[in-house]
Amino acid sequence: MAEAQTLSARSMRAMWMGVLAVALLLAQAISARALPESFADLAEKISPAVVNITTSTTVTAGTGPAPIVPEGSPFEDFFREFQDRNGGGGNGGEARPRRSQALGSGFVISEDGYIVTNNHVIENADEIQIEFFDGNLIDAELVGTDPKTDIALLKVTADQPLPFVSFGDSDTARVGDWVVAMGNPLGQGFSVSAGIVSARNRALSGTYDDYIQTDAAINRGNSGGPLFNTNGEVIGVNTAILSPNGGSIGIGFSMASNVVKRVVDQLQQFGETRRGWLGVRIQDVTPDMAEAMGLAEAAGAMVTDVPEGPAMEAGMEAGDVITVFDGVEVEDTRALVRQVGNTEVGKTVRVVVLRNGETETLKVTLGRRETAEDSAVPAAQIQDQADPQILDLMGMSLSELTPELREQLELDQDIDGLVVTDVDEMAEAFEKGVRAGDLITDAGQQKISTVAELQEQITVAEEAGRRSILLLIRRQGDPRFVALPLEDK
């Protein structure tokens, strides 16, 4: 009996040792997968498709700031001679043109010679020269640019098919994934750096920004170069760095490939971008705005203005909250702008809006943003103006519009509302950015032009149990919604 128990214990111990061994092997395999032994094979595979870009631009010498030298200084003659020798035009000499060069990076996306880089790499360039990995030099032609995403498409003609790389799906990149950046940092030639995805969906300053943040070393000259995943697919275009000294400190930004692919496809097809245009001004829905409107959550995009365009033709109104666009739920204004821009011009889409607590579905045929940006504002009709009334409310002094105030604020005749003449700096209105000179055109999502109309909407909000009221405020033509507490009235 004792011997049987001993054998059983030994068997159990052997089994657990086996399980432990398997677990250790799996852990080693996972560790090896997470931390590659080398990127050499990947670099060797993708390097031939990465290029250095040199641009030449004709500039006029002497157009920049001249050195400040006190009159009568012993250096005065020296700087005059220096400017004359270099075409600076000192003492009336003519400024002579000279050539200025800049360096950047790029990558080939097709065997017939299409090359992607940053717009700022080739902007204003007279000549663009591509240096390939094997040292071959070829002049490039500019196909098209998109300053909004800082992307440019070039084309070269080669004697044989070129090595190229493909775009990957940037949406599948996760924070912590390994990435490899390639390019021409500081003009030193081909260089590889590795790091991880530090963050996703970063926005810098553009309307269509969708940057991947990485700690892979990116320096000046890397602009326009590719950011690869470990499969050798391009998931970003290296565009910018955050640095106090101009060098890499581990915070670099690459425009996501899913944005770049759409831009490149349009540049190839049209030589320019063609983005969808809804024709509204919008802002995010804040929690206090959601409470003031009785919304369940602070989501969607609040319409602040509907100028002449597709949305107006479809019946959209200021105060509508866009919740669904073309079958996709709208999280915020940034998401809506990107989705509209990525939608085909001329497509008719269903847009779901919340209006006065009810859901409505509108059919909107999208226009083209690039065309709409240059459209003019139609003339306004003249209306009579009643005698003004003045009211102190919610920390603000409000006045009905007078001809003098309309002229002072440069308001069109078809715009009505209450003018903010003063704001108490201790009131919440001041904290939320309301200032003297602002014009309140809507209250509780209803048009107002008189003090009585505002007081009526406040009563409606109180009877509905609201703690705040939503106001539409315009400043120099730009509208935005602000929710102010009723207890401050």
C-alpha positions in Angstrom: 0.0 0.0 0.0 2.8 2.4 0.9 4.7 1.6 -2.3 1.6 2.3 -4.4 1.2 5.7 -2.7 4.9 6.5 -3.3 4.5 5.5 -7.0 1.4 7.7 -7.3 3.1 10.7 -5.7 6.1 10.2 -8.1 3.7 10.1 -11.0 2.0 13.2 -10.0 5.3 15.0 -9.4 6.5 13.9 -12.9 3.2 15.1 -14.4 3.5 18.6 -12.8 7.1 18.8 -13.8 6.1 18.2 -17.4 3.4 20.8 -17.2 5.9 23.3 -15.7 8.4 22.5 -18.5 5.7 23.1 -21.2 4.7 26.4 -19.5 8.4 27.5 -19.5 8.7 26.7 -23.1 5.6 28.6 -24.0 6.8 31.6 -21.9 10.1 31.6 -23.8 8.3 31.4 -27.1 6.0 34.3 -26.2 9.0 36.3 -24.9 10.9 35.6 -28.2 7.9 36.7 -30.2 7.5 39.9 -28.2 11.2 40.8 -28.4 12.7 39.9 -31.8 16.2 38.7 -31.7 17.0 41.0 -34.7 15.4 43.2 -37.2 18.1 42.5 -39.8 16.0 40.3 -42.0 13.2 42.8 -42.0 15.5 45.7 -42.8 17.1 43.8 -45.6 13.7 43.0 -47.1 12.3 46.5 -47.0 15.3 48.8 -47.5 15.3 48.7 -51.3 11.9 50.4 -51.4 13.0 53.3 -49.1 14.4 56.4 -50.8 16.2 59.6 -49.9 14.8 62.8 -51.4 16.7 65.9 -52.3 14.9 69.1 -53.3 16.3 72.2 -54.9 14.6 75.6 -54.7 15.6 78.9 -56.2 15.6 81.7 -53.6 16.7 85.3 -53.8 19.6 86.1 -51.5 19.2 89.0 -49.2 15.4 88.5 -48.7 16.0 87.3 -45.1 16.8 89.4 -42.1 20.1 91.3 -42.4 22.7 91.3 -39.6 22.2 94.2 -37.2 25.5 96.2 -37.1 25.7 99.6 -35.4 26.5 102.4 -37.7 30.3 103.2 -37.6 31.1 99.8 -36.3 34.4 98.3 -37.5 32.3 95.3 -38.7 30.1 97.5 -41.0 32.5 97.2 -44.0 33.0 93.5 -43.4 29.3 92.7 -43.5 28.7 95.0 -46.5 31.5 93.1 -48.5 30.0 89.8 -47.4 26.5 90.7 -48.6 27.9 92.0 -51.9 29.9 88.8 -52.5 26.8 86.6 -51.8 24.3 88.7 -53.8 22.8 90.4 -50.7 22.4 93.6 -52.5 24.2 95.8 -50.0 24.4 99.5 -50.9 22.0 99.1 -53.7 23.5 96.0 -55.2 21.1 93.6 -56.9 20.1 90.4 -55.1 21.3 87.4 -57.0 19.3 84.2 -57.0 20.8 81.1 -55.5 19.9 77.4 -55.0 18.7 76.0 -51.7 18.6 72.3 -51.0 16.6 70.3 -48.5 16.6 66.6 -47.6 13.9 64.1 -46.7 12.7 60.6 -47.1 10.1 58.6 -48.9 9.1 55.1 -50.1 8.1 53.4 -53.3 4.5 52.0 -53.4 4.4 50.5 -56.9 6.8 48.9 -59.3 6.0 51.6 -61.9 7.5 54.3 -59.7 4.9 56.0 -57.4 6.6 57.4 -54.3 5.0 58.7 -51.1 6.6 61.4 -48.9 5.5 64.5 -46.8 4.2 67.6 -48.5 6.6 69.8 -46.4 9.6 67.8 -47.9 8.9 68.9 -51.5 6.9 72.1 -51.0 7.9 74.9 -53.3 10.7 72.7 -54.8 11.8 73.4 -58.4 13.6 70.0 -58.7 13.1 66.8 -56.9 15.7 64.0 -57.0 15.3 60.5 -55.7 18.2 58.5 -54.4 17.6 54.7 -54.2 19.2 52.2 -51.9 21.6 51.1 -54.6 22.8 54.7 -55.1 20.8 55.2 -58.4 19.6 58.8 -58.9 16.4 59.6 -60.8 14.5 62.9 -61.1 10.9 62.8 -59.9 7.7 64.6 -61.0 5.1 65.9 -58.5 1.7 64.1 -59.0 -0.2 65.9 -56.3 -0.2 67.1 -52.6 -2.5 67.2 -49.7 -1.4 69.9 -47.2 -4.2 68.9 -44.7 -2.5 65.5 -44.1 1.0 66.6 -45.2 1.2 64.0 -47.9 2.7 64.2 -51.4 2.8 61.7 -54.2 5.7 61.6 -56.6 6.4 59.6 -59.8 9.7 58.4 -61.3 10.4 56.6 -64.6 12.8 53.8 -64.3 14.3 51.3 -66.8 13.0 48.3 -64.8 10.4 47.5 -62.2 11.2 49.0 -58.8 11.1 47.3 -55.4 8.1 48.5 -53.5 6.3 48.1 -50.2 2.6 47.8 -49.4 0.4 49.6 -46.9 -0.9 47.7 -43.9 -4.0 48.3 -41.8 -3.0 51.0 -39.2 -6.2 50.3 -37.3 -4.9 46.9 -36.2 -1.7 48.5 -34.7 -1.9 48.2 -30.9 -0.1 50.2 -28.3 3.1 48.2 -27.4 3.5 46.7 -30.9 7.0 46.8 -32.4 7.6 49.2 -35.3 10.6 50.1 -37.4 11.3 53.6 -38.9 13.5 54.0 -41.9 14.8 57.1 -43.7 17.5 59.7 -44.1 18.0 61.3 -40.6 20.0 64.5 -40.6 21.2 63.7 -44.1 23.3 60.8 -43.0 21.8 58.3 -45.5 19.8 55.2 -45.0 19.1 54.5 -41.3 16.9 52.1 -39.3 15.5 52.6 -35.9 13.1 50.4 -33.9 10.6 51.1 -31.1 7.0 50.5 -30.1 3.7 52.1 -30.8 3.4 54.5 -27.8 -0.1 55.8 -28.5 -2.8 55.9 -31.1 -5.1 58.5 -32.7 -3.0 61.5 -31.8 -4.2 64.8 -33.2 -1.7 67.7 -33.7 -3.3 70.5 -35.5 -5.0 69.3 -38.7 -8.6 68.5 -39.3 -7.9 65.0 -40.5 -5.1 64.1 -38.1 -4.7 60.5 -37.1 -1.2 60.0 -35.9 0.6 57.0 -34.5 3.0 58.0 -31.7 6.2 56.0 -31.5 9.5 56.1 -29.6 11.4 54.8 -32.6 14.1 57.4 -33.2 12.8 60.0 -35.8 14.9 63.0 -36.6 15.0 65.8 -39.2 15.4 64.1 -42.6 13.2 61.2 -41.6 10.1 63.2 -42.7 8.2 61.3 -45.4 9.8 58.0 -44.5 7.8 54.8 -43.7 6.9 53.3 -40.3 6.8 49.5 -40.7 5.2 46.8 -38.6 7.0 43.6 -38.1 5.4 42.1 -41.3 7.1 44.8 -43.4 3.9 46.7 -44.1 3.8 50.5 -43.9 1.4 51.6 -41.2 2.5 55.2 -41.0 4.4 58.1 -42.7 6.9 59.7 -40.3 5.9 63.3 -40.2 6.8 65.2 -37.0 8.6 65.0 -33.6 8.0 66.6 -30.3 11.3 68.0 -29.1 12.7 70.9 -27.1 16.0 70.7 -28.9 15.2 69.6 -32.5 16.4 66.1 -31.9 14.6 62.8 -31.1 13.5 62.4 -27.5 11.3 59.4 -28.2 8.1 61.2 -29.2 7.6 60.9 -32.9 4.4 61.0 -35.0 3.5 59.1 -38.1 0.3 59.7 -40.1 -1.7 56.5 -40.0 -1.6 54.5 -43.2 -5.4 54.2 -43.5 -5.5 58.0 -43.9 -2.6 58.0 -46.3 -4.0 55.3 -48.5 -7.2 57.3 -49.2 -5.2 60.4 -50.0 -2.8 58.6 -52.3 -5.6 56.9 -54.1 -7.2 60.3 -54.9 -3.9 61.9 -55.8 -3.2 59.0 -58.3 -6.7 59.3 -59.8 -7.3 63.0 -59.8 -4.1 64.7 -58.9 -5.9 66.3 -55.9 -8.1 65.3 -53.0 -11.9 65.2 -53.2 -13.4 65.0 -49.7 -17.0 64.8 -48.8 -18.7 68.0 -47.4 -21.8 68.0 -45.2 -22.0 71.8 -44.9 -22.4 72.3 -41.1 -20.5 73.9 -38.3 -20.3 71.6 -35.3 -19.0 71.2 -31.7 -18.7 68.5 -29.2 -21.6 67.8 -26.8 -20.4 68.4 -23.2 -22.0 66.8 -20.2 -23.7 70.1 -19.1 -25.0 70.6 -22.7 -26.4 67.0 -22.6 -28.2 67.7 -19.3 -29.6 71.0 -20.7 -31.0 69.1 -23.7 -32.2 66.0 -21.7 -29.8 63.7 -23.5 -28.8 60.3 -22.0 -25.1 60.8 -22.7 -22.6 63.4 -24.0 -22.1 62.0 -27.5 -22.6 63.0 -31.0 -21.9 66.3 -32.8 -23.9 69.5 -32.1 -24.8 71.5 -35.1 -24.1 75.2 -34.4 -24.7 76.6 -37.9 -26.1 75.4 -41.2 -25.0 77.7 -44.1 -26.2 77.2 -47.6 -25.2 73.7 -48.7 -26.1 70.0 -48.6 -27.2 69.9 -45.0 -29.5 72.9 -45.4 -31.0 71.4 -48.5 -31.7 68.2 -46.5 -33.5 70.2 -43.7 -30.8 70.1 -41.0 -31.1 72.9 -38.4 -28.8 74.5 -35.8 -29.3 72.7 -32.5 -29.6 69.3 -34.1 -27.3 66.6 -32.6 -25.9 64.3 -35.2 -25.8 60.8 -33.8 -25.4 58.5 -36.8 -23.8 59.3 -40.2 -24.1 56.8 -43.0 -24.8 53.9 -40.6 -22.0 54.7 -38.2 -22.5 56.1 -34.7 -20.9 59.5 -34.2 -18.7 59.7 -31.1 -17.7 63.3 -31.4 -16.9 66.1 -33.9 -13.5 64.8 -34.9 -14.9 61.4 -35.8 -17.7 63.0 -37.8 -15.3 65.3 -39.8 -13.0 62.4 -40.7 -15.9 60.1 -41.7 -17.6 62.8 -43.9 -14.2 63.6 -45.5 -13.7 59.9 -46.3 -17.1 59.6 -47.9 -17.4 59.8 -51.7 -18.4 63.2 -53.1 -22.0 63.0 -54.5 -23.1 60.1 -52.3 -26.5 60.3 -50.7 -26.2 59.3 -47.0 -28.7 58.9 -44.1 -28.0 61.2 -41.2 -29.8 60.6 -37.9 -30.2 63.7 -35.7 -31.8 64.4 -32.3 -34.1 67.4 -32.6 -36.2 68.6 -29.6 -36.0 65.2 -28.0 -37.0 63.3 -31.0 -35.0 61.3 -33.6 -35.2 62.3 -37.3 -33.5 60.8 -40.3 -32.3 63.1 -43.1 -31.0 62.2 -46.6 -28.0 64.3 -47.5 -26.2 64.3 -50.8 -22.6 65.3 -50.0 -20.8 68.1 -51.8 -17.1 68.6 -52.2 -15.2 70.2 -49.4 -12.4 71.7 -51.5 -15.0 73.5 -53.7 -17.1 74.6 -50.7 -14.2 76.3 -48.9 -14.2 79.1 -51.4 -17.9 79.6 -51.6 -19.3 83.1 -50.8 -21.9 84.0 -48.2 -25.2 85.2 -49.7 -26.4 88.7 -49.2 -28.8 89.4 -46.4 -32.2 91.2 -46.5 -32.8 94.3 -44.4 -35.3 94.0 -41.5 -36.8 96.6 -39.2 -35.4 96.8 -35.6 -37.6 97.3 -32.6 -36.7 99.4 -29.6 -34.1 97.5 -27.4 -34.6 96.1 -23.9 -31.8 95.4 -21.5 -31.6 92.5 -19.0 -29.1 91.3 -16.3 -29.2 87.5 -16.3 -26.9 84.6 -15.5 -24.0 86.9 -14.8 -24.4 88.7 -18.1 -25.8 92.1 -19.2 -27.9 91.6 -22.3 -29.2 94.1 -24.8 -31.5 93.7 -27.8 -29.9 94.6 -31.1 -29.9 98.2 -32.1 -28.7 99.6 -35.5 -25.7 101.0 -33.7 -24.8 97.6 -32.1 -25.4 95.8 -35.4 -23.0 98.2 -37.2 -20.5 98.0 -34.4 -20.5 94.2 -34.4 -20.6 94.0 -38.3 -23.7 91.8 -38.2 -25.8 91.0 -41.3 -29.4 92.2 -41.3 -30.7 88.6 -41.2 -29.1 87.9 -37.9 -31.0 88.5 -34.7 -30.3 87.9 -31.0 -29.3 89.5 -27.8 -25.9 91.2 -27.4 -23.8 90.5 -24.4 -22.7 94.0 -23.2 -20.9 92.9 -20.0 -20.0 89.7 -18.1 -19.4 89.3 -14.4 -15.9 87.7 -14.1 -17.1 85.6 -11.1 -20.0 84.1 -13.1 -19.9 80.7 -14.8 -20.7 82.5 -18.1 -17.2 84.1 -17.9 -15.6 80.8 -17.0 -17.1 79.2 -20.1 -15.7 81.9 -22.4 -18.7 84.3 -22.8 -17.4 87.8 -23.4 -18.8 91.3 -24.1 -19.6 91.6 -27.8 -20.9 88.0 -28.1 -24.4 87.5 -29.7 -26.9 85.0 -28.2 -29.1 83.8 -31.1 -30.7 80.7 -29.6 -31.9 79.6 -26.2 -33.2 76.1 -25.4 -32.6 75.4 -29.1 -35.2 78.1 -30.1 -34.4 81.3 -32.0 -34.6 84.4 -29.8 -34.4 88.1 -30.7 -35.9 89.7 -27.6 -35.5 89.7 -23.8 -39.0 88.3 -23.5 -38.2 85.3 -25.8 -35.2 84.5 -23.7 -37.2 84.6 -20.4 -39.9 82.4 -22.0 -37.3 79.7 -22.8 -35.9 79.9 -19.3 -39.4 79.3 -18.0 -39.7 76.3 -20.3 -36.4 74.8 -19.1 -37.4 75.3 -15.4 -40.8 73.6 -16.0 -39.0 70.7 -17.6 -36.8 70.3 -14.5 -33.6 71.4 -16.3 -30.8 72.8 -14.1 -29.3 74.7 -17.1 -30.2 76.2 -20.4 -28.4 75.8 -23.7 -27.4 79.0 -25.5 -26.1 79.4 -29.0 -23.5 82.2 -29.0 -21.8 83.8 -32.0 -18.6 85.6 -32.0 -17.4 87.2 -35.3 -19.6 84.8 -37.1 -18.3 81.7 -35.4 -21.1 79.9 -33.5 -20.8 77.6 -30.4 -23.2 76.2 -27.8 -22.8 77.0 -24.1 -24.8 75.6 -21.2 -25.3 78.0 -18.3 -26.9 77.1 -14.9 -30.3 78.5 -14.2 -29.6 79.1 -10.6 -27.3 82.0 -11.6 -30.1 83.8 -13.2 
